Amino acid sequence: MNLYTSFEDIMTTQQNFSNYREKLAACTPPVVPYLGASPPHLFSSTSWLIFFLPTGVYLKDMTFIYDGNLKYNEDGRINFDLFNLVYERWKVPEAL
C-alpha cells in the first residue's frame, strides 16, 4: 500500500472520521492533530484532489457544536452547556 492510499484510508470521512479518530487515540502523546487543510496555493495544479480533503476534524466539530446549539436559553440566560461542549471537545487536541 502506498503512502497516499494509506493516508486516504485513514482520513476517509466515513462515520465522521472514525478511522482517523481511532488512530489518533492509539497514539502516544505528544502528537500533532490534524486541524485543517493547508492553503491550496501550496499545492501544484496536478494535486487538485487536495480540495476534497476534510477541512479539519476538530474545526468541523467546533463549528457543529457552536452552530447547532442555542447561545441563550429560552429564559434569556447564557447557555453554559454550549460552552461546556466546546470546552470538552477542545480538551482532546489540547491533551495531545
C-alpha positions as a Markdown table, in Angstrom:
| # | Residue | x | y | z |
|---|---|---|---|---|
| 1 | Met | 0.0 | 0.0 | 0.0 |
| 2 | Asn | 1.5 | 3.3 | -1.0 |
| 3 | Leu | 1.6 | 6.4 | 1.3 |
| 4 | Tyr | -1.3 | 8.2 | -0.4 |
| 5 | Thr | -3.6 | 5.2 | -0.2 |
| 6 | Ser | -2.7 | 4.8 | 3.4 |
| 7 | Phe | -3.4 | 8.4 | 4.1 |
| 8 | Glu | -6.7 | 8.2 | 2.1 |
| 9 | Asp | -7.8 | 5.2 | 4.2 |
| 10 | Ile | -7.1 | 7.0 | 7.5 |
| 11 | Met | -8.7 | 10.3 | 6.5 |
| 12 | Thr | -11.9 | 9.0 | 5.0 |
| 13 | Thr | -15.0 | 10.9 | 6.0 |
| 14 | Gln | -16.9 | 7.7 | 6.6 |
| 15 | Gln | -18.5 | 7.6 | 10.0 |
| 16 | Asn | -17.3 | 11.1 | 11.0 |
| 17 | Phe | -13.6 | 10.3 | 10.5 |
| 18 | Ser | -13.7 | 7.2 | 12.8 |
| 19 | Asn | -10.5 | 5.8 | 11.3 |
| 20 | Tyr | -8.6 | 8.9 | 12.0 |
| 21 | Arg | -10.1 | 9.3 | 15.5 |
| 22 | Glu | -9.1 | 5.6 | 16.3 |
| 23 | Lys | -5.5 | 6.1 | 15.0 |
| 24 | Leu | -5.2 | 9.3 | 17.0 |
| 25 | Ala | -6.5 | 7.8 | 20.2 |
| 26 | Ala | -4.0 | 4.9 | 19.8 |
| 27 | Cys | -1.0 | 7.3 | 19.5 |
| 28 | Thr | 1.2 | 8.1 | 22.5 |
| 29 | Pro | 1.5 | 11.9 | 23.1 |
| 30 | Pro | 2.9 | 14.2 | 22.0 |
| 31 | Val | 1.3 | 14.1 | 18.6 |
| 32 | Val | 0.1 | 16.9 | 16.3 |
| 33 | Pro | -3.6 | 16.5 | 15.5 |
| 34 | Tyr | -5.0 | 17.3 | 12.0 |
| 35 | Leu | -6.7 | 20.7 | 12.5 |
| 36 | Gly | -7.2 | 21.7 | 8.8 |
| 37 | Ala | -6.1 | 21.5 | 5.3 |
| 38 | Ser | -3.1 | 23.6 | 4.1 |
| 39 | Pro | -3.8 | 26.5 | 1.8 |
| 40 | Pro | -4.4 | 25.4 | -1.8 |
| 41 | His | -1.7 | 27.6 | -3.2 |
| 42 | Leu | 0.9 | 25.3 | -1.6 |
| 43 | Phe | 0.0 | 22.5 | -3.9 |
| 44 | Ser | 0.7 | 22.1 | -7.6 |
| 45 | Ser | -2.0 | 22.2 | -10.1 |
| 46 | Thr | -1.8 | 18.4 | -10.6 |
| 47 | Ser | -2.8 | 17.8 | -6.9 |
| 48 | Trp | -6.3 | 19.4 | -7.3 |
| 49 | Leu | -7.7 | 16.5 | -5.3 |
| 50 | Ile | -6.4 | 18.2 | -2.1 |
| 51 | Phe | -9.5 | 20.3 | -2.2 |
| 52 | Phe | -11.6 | 17.3 | -1.4 |
| 53 | Leu | -9.7 | 16.6 | 1.9 |
| 54 | Pro | -11.6 | 17.4 | 5.0 |
| 55 | Thr | -11.1 | 21.0 | 6.3 |
| 56 | Gly | -10.4 | 19.8 | 9.8 |
| 57 | Val | -11.9 | 17.3 | 12.1 |
| 58 | Tyr | -11.7 | 19.5 | 15.2 |
| 59 | Leu | -12.7 | 22.7 | 13.4 |
| 60 | Lys | -15.7 | 20.8 | 12.0 |
| 61 | Asp | -16.7 | 19.5 | 15.4 |
| 62 | Met | -16.4 | 23.0 | 16.9 |
| 63 | Thr | -18.5 | 24.5 | 14.1 |
| 64 | Phe | -21.3 | 22.0 | 14.5 |
| 65 | Ile | -21.3 | 22.3 | 18.3 |
| 66 | Tyr | -21.4 | 26.1 | 18.1 |
| 67 | Asp | -23.9 | 26.4 | 15.2 |
| 68 | Gly | -26.1 | 23.5 | 16.4 |
| 69 | Asn | -26.8 | 24.8 | 19.9 |
| 70 | Leu | -28.6 | 27.9 | 21.2 |
| 71 | Lys | -26.4 | 30.7 | 22.5 |
| 72 | Tyr | -29.0 | 31.6 | 25.0 |
| 73 | Asn | -31.6 | 29.6 | 26.9 |
| 74 | Glu | -35.3 | 30.2 | 26.4 |
| 75 | Asp | -35.3 | 32.4 | 29.5 |
| 76 | Gly | -32.6 | 34.7 | 28.0 |
| 77 | Arg | -29.7 | 33.4 | 30.1 |
| 78 | Ile | -26.4 | 32.3 | 28.5 |
| 79 | Asn | -26.4 | 28.6 | 27.6 |
| 80 | Phe | -23.4 | 27.4 | 29.5 |
| 81 | Asp | -24.0 | 23.9 | 28.2 |
| 82 | Leu | -22.8 | 25.1 | 24.8 |
| 83 | Phe | -19.6 | 26.4 | 26.3 |
| 84 | Asn | -19.1 | 23.2 | 28.2 |
| 85 | Leu | -19.5 | 21.2 | 25.0 |
| 86 | Val | -16.9 | 23.5 | 23.3 |
| 87 | Tyr | -14.5 | 23.0 | 26.2 |
| 88 | Glu | -14.9 | 19.2 | 26.3 |
| 89 | Arg | -14.2 | 19.0 | 22.6 |
| 90 | Trp | -11.2 | 21.3 | 22.8 |
| 91 | Lys | -9.6 | 19.3 | 25.6 |
| 92 | Val | -9.0 | 16.4 | 23.2 |
| 93 | Pro | -6.4 | 18.1 | 20.9 |
| 94 | Glu | -5.0 | 20.2 | 23.8 |
| 95 | Ala | -4.1 | 17.0 | 25.6 |
| 96 | Leu | -2.1 | 15.7 | 22.7 |
